[in-house]
């Protein structure tokens, strides 16, 4: 079946439908990873977005429930050059096409993803629409332009948990599955702005009992649980729109150790006086080089997924720059000069992806251990 991807500026791409049929709108972004399409699709940070993969072949190893980062596909749509007709992996439970169909996600293949990526890099991320029911470029572009903008959108409220819950599952290993954690040494309060499961697993693997709180949780509610530390999760949308969480984090800094990733990093920075801005086309992939200033100018290879960034020139005196991107110089990590609080823009829990920066979880645990003395 014929399908079309139309962008709000009128640029269109013809391809073939796969996954579900119909129409879907969202901000069109690209990811440069060669693998991890299931983790990308189920990452809540992609809520509201249509994801285009730059690697030309997707779906060759199928999908399975153990690779999911949340309970469902979060991306609005999917764009690939070629959808593999063959699934070859002993862990595969179904094909990518079947997976998309089962959750009603509209996708398109046969697209010149190189041309699409070059266009987004030149003009910036923009809204788009995938349709299998209409091929009028002007009408589709108008629908895309009328869809929700990412700027100013509080999307964390749409993907966060409704009720707090306990998590105690450790990391996965071949032949054993996910480990089970017993006799934890620390209690972490994780604020869910769109949290990935592998973040929670890394915390549990290091002897933490994790209580996951909704994004709307207050500082009083979190402190009442008597945690040893607070984790601020990743998530979608504009960080400045999550104003309720900014106030909560501001009230927690100095009372408990705080660690933030991605949106959590941005919220911590805003809470302490910094500002954020929307990147032209964002950072999304598993090979982004980052300079680690405090480890003696060591380059870390990182997994990233963000469309907003902290403005380096707006960093207050109490926030110290610890990491920056070697691609464009943007802020990739900060730490408080007096209190045990730090954050990184990239994803140290990367799965799949490089494991260069899992040491941040160890640092957080070290802060909690110090706080118990």
N, C-alpha and C positions, 0 to 999 in steps of 0.2 A: 504494500500500500504506500502511495506517495505521501510524504510529509514535508512540512516547511518550517524552518526556523526564521523568524523575522525579528529584527531589532528595532528599537524605537526610532532610530535615525533613518529607517527605510532600507537598510542593507538586509538582504535575505539570502538564505541558503536552502537549496532543494536537496532532499534525501529520501530515505525510506523509513517507514514507521517500524519501531519495535517496542516491546513493552506494551502498555495500554494504549488505546486510541482515544482521541478527543483533543482538548486544548489545555495548555497550562502556561502560566505566566510566572516570571521571576527575574531577578537580576542575573544576567548571564556572566559567569566567571569561568576561568580555566584553571585546571590543575595539571602540573607537569609530572606527577608521579607515574611510574610505569606499572605499578600494581596498587592494591588496596582499594579497588573501586567499591567493594562492599562496605568497608569502614568509612569511606567518603560519603556514600549514599546515606548511611545511618548516623553520621555525625550531626548532632543538633545544631552545630555552628553553620551548617549549610541550609538551615531552614529558610525558606523564601527565595532560594536561588536555583537556577538552572546551571548544572555543572557540565562543562565541556572538558574532555580529557585530551591532552595533547599527544599522548602515546597512541599510535594508530590502531592497535588491536586491544579490545577489551572483552572480557567474558570467558577467556580460554580456560580458566581454572574453576569456573562455576561459583557457587555461593554455598555457605553453610551457616547455621545458627550461631556457631561459636565465634564467628568473625564480626558479629553485629556490635556496634558501639551504643546502640539504644534499642528500644523495643520495636522500631519501625523505620522505614525509609523517611528521611527528613527533607531531602532535596526535592524541589518541585518538578524537576525534569532532568534528563540526561542526554548528552550529545557525544557521539563517538564517530570516528572515521569508519571503523569496521567492527561489527559485533560478531564475535567468533561463533561459528555454527557447531564447533566441537568443544565439548567440555571434558577436560582431561585432568583429573585430580582425584586421589583416593578419598579425600575429605568432602568432595562435592556432593551436595544434596539436591540441587536443581540448577538449571541454567540461569544466566543473568536475565535473559528474556522472560523466562517463567517467573522469576523473582519480581521483576518490575510489573508484570501483568497481575500477579497475585495481590499487589498493593496499589494497583490503579495508577501507576506512575507512567506518564507519557514520555517517550524517548524517541530519538531520531538517530539513524545511522546513515552512512554514505555521505557525510558532510565533509567538506574540505576544512578540517579542524585547524590546519596550519594557517589558512587564510583568515579563519574566524579569530584565531589567537592574535595574529598580526593586527587585525582591525581593532580588537579590544585594547591591545597595547598602545595603539596609536591614538585612539579616540577615548579610551577609558571604559570601565565596566558600565554597562547600561542595561535597562530592562529589555526583555525579549519575550517571545511567545513561540511555543511549538504547537503546531496544529496538524492534525490528520484529516480535518473536515473542511478546510478552507485554504485556498491558495492565492487570495487577493492580497498582495503585499501591502498595499496602502491601508486596507482595512485591518490587517493583522498588526501593522506597525502602530496604528492608532490605538488598538487594544493594549499593546505593550506599553505605550506611553501613558495610558490612563491607569495602569496597574500601580501597586504600592511601591513607593521609593524606599530604599534601604536607609537613607539619611533621615534621622529623626524617628526611626521606628524602634519601639520597644518590643523586640521579638522574644526576649528572655521569658516574658510572662506567658508565652504560648508553648514553650517547650519545657518549662520547669516542672518538677513534681508537684502534685496537688497537696500531698501530705508528706511529712517527714518519714523516713524509713531507715532501717539498719542495713549495712552492706558488709559482708565478711568473706568475699571471694577473692582468692589470690591469683597470681599469674598462671597462664596456660603453658603446658609442656606436652610434647608429643607422647602419646600413649597413656598419659595420665590425666589430661584435661586440666581444669582449673583447680588449683590447690584450695584447701579449706583451712582457714586460720583459726587457731585456738589460743587461749591465754594471751590476748593482746596486752601490750604494755602502755599504749597511749589511746586516747579518745580524741578523734578529729571530728569537728563540725564542718561539713562540706556544704557550702551554699551553692545550690544548683541553678546556674543560669543557662544550662544546656549541656550538662556534664557527660563526658565520655566514660564508658565503663572501665576502660583500661587505666584511666587515672585512679579510679577507686581501687582497682586491683593492685596498683603499685603502692598505694598507701597501706592496704591490708597486708601485702607481702612483707612490709617492714614493721609488722607488729602493731598495726593500728586498728582499732575498732572505729568504724566510720558511721556517723549519723548524717544522713543527707537531708538538708533543710530546703524548703521552697525559696525561691528568689526573694519573696516578700517577707521572709523571716526578719524579725527585729533583733537588735543587739541584746535586748533583755531576754528574749526567747532563747537565743543561742547561749548566753552566759548561764542561764538557768539549767542548761544541760551539763554544765561543768566540764567542758572539753579542755584538753591540753593545748589545742591549737585550732586555727580556723583556716580552711582551704576555700579559695575563691575560684570557681570553675570557668571553663571556656563557655562560649555561647554565641548566638547570632545577634545581628542588629547593631544599632548605634549605642555605644556605651553611655553617652550623655543622656540618653532617653531613660536609662534605668536609674532614675533619680532616687528612688526609695532605697536601693541597695547602696548607693554612694553614701548616704547618711548612716546606714548601718555599719559599713566598713569604717567610716571615720570614727564611729564610737567604739570600735573594737581594737583599733591600732593602739598599742601601748598597754593593753590589758592582757593580750594573749599573742603568741607567735602567729603570724599571718603569712600565707603563701598563695600567690595567684598565678594562674596560667591564662594567656590569651585575653578574653573579655575580662577575666578576673584581674589581670595585670592592668588593663585600661581603667577599670573601676577603682582599683587601689590608687592608681596615679591621680585620677580625678579627685578622689576623696582627700588626697593630701595636697591638692592645689594645682595640679597640672591640667593641661587641655589636650584634647584629641582632635584628629582631623581624618577625613576620608581619603584613602589612597586612590591614586588614579585607576589602578587595576588590581591592587591587592597582592598578597604573597600566598601562594597555594602550591604546595609540592613537598617533596621529601628530601631535597638536596640543597637547602638554602644555607650558605655559609654565614656564620655569626662570629664576631670577635668577642672573646671572653676577656675583658680587661683585667679582672682581678686574679686570673690564673696565669698572668704573665704573657698577655697577648697571644693566647691560644685560640686557634680557629676551631669552632665546633660546627659540624654539619647537622642541620636541624630539619624537622618537619614543621611546616607552617600552614596556617589557614586563617587569614584575617584580612578584612577590607578597611579597617580603621587602624590608626597608630597614634601613639603618644607623641606630642609635639616636644622635641628636645629643648627648644628655646623656652618652653613654658615650665620646665622642671623647677620646683621650688628648692630652696636651699637645703631642706631636710631630706630631699631625695637625691641619691647618688646614681649616676649612670653606671651600669655594670656590663652591659652588652649592647652592641649595635650591629646592624646589618652591613655586610660587606658588599651587598648589591646596591643599596641606595642610601646607606648611612642612617636609616631610621632607628629609633629606640627599640631594643630587643630585651632589655632587662633593667630593673632598678632595685635599689634597696634603701631602707630608711637608715639615716645616719645614727639614730639613737635607739630606736626600738627594733625588736626582732620581727621585721616585716620585709619581704622581698617578693618580686614577681618577674616572670619572663613572658615575652610575647609569643614565643614558639611553643612547641609541644614536646616536652621531654618524655612523655609516655608513648611516643610514636610507635604505632603498630598497624601496618608495617612501617619501617623507616629506621633511621639511624638511632643508636642507643647512646650517643655521645653524652647526652645531658641528663640521664636518669639520676645523676648525682644530686640534682636539686631536691629530690625526694629525701635523700639521705641528709641533706642540709636541714630540711624542715624538721625531720625527726630529731636531729641534733639540737635544734632550738627548743623543741618540746622537752627533751631530756634535760637541758640546761635549766628550763623553767621549773622543773620538778625538784631541783636541788634546794 
